Amino acid sequence: MKKLLIIGLCLSMIGCAHAKVIVKPFAEPQYGMTKLQMIDLLGTPDSIEIYKKTDLTRVEFYMYHRSHGSSDMNISADQEKVPVCLINNRIVGWGKSYYEDHVSADDIRIK
């Protein structure tokens, strides 16, 4: 009986090792959402950029990728980088144009 239990546990562990990573589709965030609400909605960001503005405001951009076309995790699928901006742990804007309008050469990149 012990051997059967051990074999069952081993097989279940092997099954977990080959599980696919679940990637959430990009959904439009809402203004004022907290960082935790954003991560719950969009998942873990692909990268994070943090800047200190000249007025000492800390601005965080969480970078996500929105796929166009294939829902497969294929690298060749069209992807658009979507930065989501947080100030004081609240969403204040998102999108490429928002990013370009709010990051300047005077900003100090922290991360």
C-alpha positions in Angstrom: 0.0 0.0 0.0 2.9 2.4 0.8 4.5 1.7 -2.6 1.3 2.5 -4.4 0.9 5.8 -2.4 4.5 6.7 -3.2 4.1 6.0 -6.9 0.9 8.1 -7.0 2.6 11.0 -5.3 5.6 10.8 -7.7 3.3 10.7 -10.7 1.3 13.7 -9.5 4.6 15.6 -9.0 5.7 14.8 -12.5 2.4 16.1 -13.8 2.9 19.4 -12.0 6.4 19.8 -13.5 5.0 19.8 -17.0 2.1 22.2 -16.3 1.8 25.2 -18.6 2.2 28.7 -17.3 -1.1 30.5 -17.3 -0.8 34.0 -18.7 -3.7 36.4 -18.1 -4.9 38.3 -21.2 -4.4 42.0 -21.0 -7.5 43.8 -19.7 -7.9 47.5 -19.5 -7.0 48.8 -16.0 -9.1 51.4 -14.2 -7.9 54.8 -12.9 -7.3 54.7 -9.1 -6.8 51.0 -8.9 -4.2 49.9 -6.3 -1.1 48.0 -7.3 -2.5 44.8 -5.8 -5.7 45.2 -7.8 -3.7 45.8 -11.0 -1.6 42.7 -10.4 -4.7 40.7 -9.7 -6.3 41.9 -12.9 -3.3 41.8 -15.3 -0.9 39.4 -13.6 2.8 39.9 -12.9 4.4 42.6 -15.1 7.1 41.7 -17.7 9.3 44.5 -16.3 9.2 47.5 -14.0 10.7 51.0 -14.5 10.8 53.4 -11.6 11.7 57.1 -12.1 12.2 60.1 -9.7 10.9 63.3 -11.2 12.5 66.7 -10.6 9.8 67.5 -8.1 10.9 64.2 -6.2 7.7 62.4 -7.2 8.2 58.6 -7.6 6.7 57.3 -10.8 6.4 53.6 -11.5 5.7 52.0 -14.9 4.7 48.3 -14.9 5.2 46.9 -18.4 2.8 44.4 -19.8 2.5 42.9 -23.3 -0.7 42.8 -25.2 -0.8 40.1 -27.9 -2.6 40.6 -31.2 -3.7 37.7 -33.2 -2.6 34.3 -31.9 -3.5 33.5 -28.3 -0.6 31.1 -28.2 2.5 32.2 -26.2 4.4 32.4 -29.5 7.1 35.0 -29.6 6.4 35.8 -33.3 2.8 37.0 -32.5 2.3 40.8 -32.7 2.9 42.3 -29.3 2.4 45.8 -28.0 4.2 47.0 -24.9 1.6 48.6 -22.5 3.1 50.6 -19.7 0.8 51.1 -16.7 1.7 54.1 -14.5 1.4 54.2 -10.8 2.0 57.1 -8.4 1.5 56.5 -4.7 0.4 52.9 -5.5 -2.5 54.0 -7.6 -3.0 53.8 -11.4 -2.9 57.3 -12.9 -2.6 56.3 -16.6 -1.4 53.7 -19.1 -0.4 53.3 -22.7 2.6 54.1 -24.9 1.7 57.8 -25.4 1.1 58.3 -21.7 4.6 56.8 -21.1 6.2 59.0 -23.7 4.5 62.1 -22.3 5.5 61.5 -18.7 9.1 60.3 -18.9 11.6 63.0 -19.7 15.4 63.2 -19.9 15.4 65.1 -16.6 13.9 62.1 -14.7 16.3 59.9 -12.8 15.7 56.2 -13.5 15.9 54.3 -10.2 15.1 50.8 -11.6 
